[in-house]
Amino acid sequence: MSDPRKSRPGAGQPPVPGQTTATQPTGPTVTADPTETDHSGEARASAGTGARPAPHPVDESRPLLRIVLFGIQHVLVMAATPISAMFLMSATLGLGAELTVQLLSAAFVLSGVGSLIQSLGPWKFGPRLPFVMLPGGAPLILFLSIADQHGLRTATGAVILTAAFYFVVLPVFSRLLRFFPALVIGTMIVIVGVNLVKVGAVLVTGQPGTPGFADPSNLGLGMATIGFTVAFYLVFTGILRQLAVMMGLLAGTALAGVLGAIDAGSAGGGGLFSVPEPMPFGSPVFNLVAALPLMLYSLASMAEATGQTVINAEAVGKDIDARTDVPKTVRGDAFTSLLGGCFGLPLMVTSGENIGIVRVTGVRSRFVTAAAGVVLIVIGFLAPVSRAISVIPSAVVGGTAMVVFAVITVLGIQMLGRSDLDKHTSTFICAVALALGLLPILVPGVYGGFPPNVRILLESGVAVGAFVAAVLNILFHHIRPGLAARLTAARTESDR
């Protein structure tokens, strides 16, 4: 393997045309542990004996049972997001039980469809990397805000308009990707990871100031789930180690059941099948002014998709060209969101959760997340399955999520380690971007006094961090060297 440092542009420098922006990881690979089985080893060995070249691990197929098991592991870790998102949406907007079930069904089905698109990459949609897609987060909050001010039909129209907006601005955004070197993306991924760890922690503790915040029993369940995961990862090898995240979550759930912390009654009742209903709120109303906050957010979403695509490629050790592969991720987001809008859902976005699972388990095949997509679609149509998953205590899911999300932070730190941080300008850029990007995460509500449309962007730590890092990178590594060169040339001319 060639030295990646020789093929990667320096910190802050635009990639050479035709050169990939993500190369093989310089750190240990995800299957470095000699006790782990790498089922691609035989195929790679045969490649050196004259047989046809072995596929990259991300493109490898595995035995069907293993693919399904690994896919279920992804689903169990991420299933709490669509469930909590739809329940929050129902509670905030006062929706009926039947409509809530339909929206939950649609959330699972569209998450599955999006995961299939991103993992399999038909035509120019999806980067063919192990990705899953989810509703929730900032897009959900914006959807609820629009629905509260203008009605649900207008909120649905805003989602559809924003999905179309992705396609309109994508060509321009693609041309700006050369200003997103490893220094910028690594900084952004660290902020993403810290934000996600906080999300997982809140699942364990609850929101500060609410009844039951930091309840010792919930903290105990969360810590026990982490302990189970560590124990399984320590004791087992091979496929069992790769399933340590799922087994830790199941062990935490079993402990919660023994302690009486599971409401099994909520898993019963209801019908067997649930079918998503198109346009559940009626015909959408298209209002550009109402959709503006969501459109502004989509710019931050594209920046986040850039970082997630690059770090996902690093996690699986695959070379990509960000200028062609990142737009595929964004197109997958846009198309899935367009479908989701037709079923009353907020914007659908690629999830960073599965990237951590990929790195922890060492299972890099994109067919695993494709299998997760199929499982999500099945869950969407089988109401009892989604109800059974919904009884897993949030503290257990949060304990699992904290471990998986922290891995994303580590991946960002690894990327920064290859960004020439020994240079003072790179250190300064990273420090300022982290300070401003982490501010709204560490101090919630800090921008509460600003106008709503401005607050939308400022409260997105990822967007702020990416913007600051990109702008400072341009100033220090593009504009400043150019000005210095011109001044030097001018002085030389005057000396002659």
Salt bridges, closest charged atoms under 4 A:
ASP3 OD1 - ARG5 NE 3.28
ASP33 OD2 - ARG241 NH1 2.23
GLU36 OE2 - ARG241 NH1 3.39
ASP38 OD2 - ARG44 NH2 2.41
ASP59 OD1 - ARG366 NE 2.70
GLU314 OE2 - ARG8 NH2 3.73
GLU314 OE1 - ARG418 NH2 2.13
ASP321 OD1 - ARG323 NE 3.43
GLU459 OE2 - ARG455 NE 3.62
GLU493 OE2 - ARG496 NH1 3.54
